[in-house]
Amino acid sequence: MTSEQEVRDTVEVFGQLQTAIGQVIVGHRSVVQGALIALLCRGNVLLEGVPGLGKTLLVRTLASSVGLTFSRIQFTPDLMPADIIGTDILTEVDGKRSFSFDRGPLFANIVLADEVNRATPKTQSALLEAMEERTVSVRSNTYPLEEPYIVLATQNPIEMEGTYPLPEAQVDRFMLKITVPYPTLDEVSRITELNTEGEGIVLPKPVATAENILVARRVVREIPVADSLRDYASRLVMATHPHEASAPQRVREYIEYGASPRAAIALVMSAKAHAFLDGEPNVRPSDIDAMLEQVLIHRIILNFRGEAEGVTVSNLLDDIRQKVTV
């Protein structure tokens, strides 16, 4: 069990962390919060947004704020698994030859996989092992990745030519999918001010450590969830299945496949982290509602009719919210 003092200290540290990130990242509160929630829950994030919205800056700021190692991988069609994992190289010392492992950019605490859908499925699969297993394999050797570890992958929704869309099974491995919106008028003005005056953007100094994050993860797992709220989260996930009696009519009409039990686990865990960031001692219904879209939007597959009629998963989740009550 984590002591009360550790809990108080950890909550205070993460309050400072959110403040430090907010000094660089203008707006995007839900995006910043989602990244921190995934970090607290040992999850990974799929960021989707058009170029220029600050996705890379967000990840760099997060890494700088917690004093963790950071690497950015630009995914391209000619990128090979060895380019991101690393490879064995032949070395010679005192006339003796041997192989040594040269680590690739996946060996960092925070990894930005930029335009992940531009790489071939073979390279995407290499990233998947790192995300899910926290290890990479080269020939017969397996190398562990240092915790805390998180992958934040980006997709550009408006330029799909020459891409390799992620398979549904791989998309499901991302704990959250976060859509990065356009900033408001006031936020754009503030962004131009930060980038055109003085020294420009200055990344924050570390206000948290790897140990703080590992302690926070223990604190989050210990946050209690009432049985009624665990049941509520499960019913929300079950309502995405078109053959369930609890599914709204439009879900039955437009959804081909609903969310898996992995989604229910992610919904409860992310709700715990959401409560933690709000300084709450237990999970509330509002925590579950707040995380519903980011957890489920990429795990629901529309059928042909839904695609043809332009139905959005977001609207269907609104129907589920209205029908399923605590």
Secondary structure by P-SEA (a helix, b strand, c coil): cccaaaaaaaaaaaaaaaaaaaaccccaaaaaaaaaaaaaacbbbbbbbcccccaaaaaaaaaaaabbbbbbbbccccccccccbbbbbbbbcccbbbbbbbcccccccbbbbcccccccaaaaaaaaaaacccccccccbbbbbcccbbbbbbbbcccccccccccaaaaaaccbbbbbccccaaaaaaaaaaacccccbbbbcccccaaaaaaaaaaaaaccccaaaaaaaaaaaaaaccccccccccccccccccccaaaaaaaaaaaaaaaaaaccccccaaaaaaaccccccccccccaaaaaacccaaaaaaaaaacccc
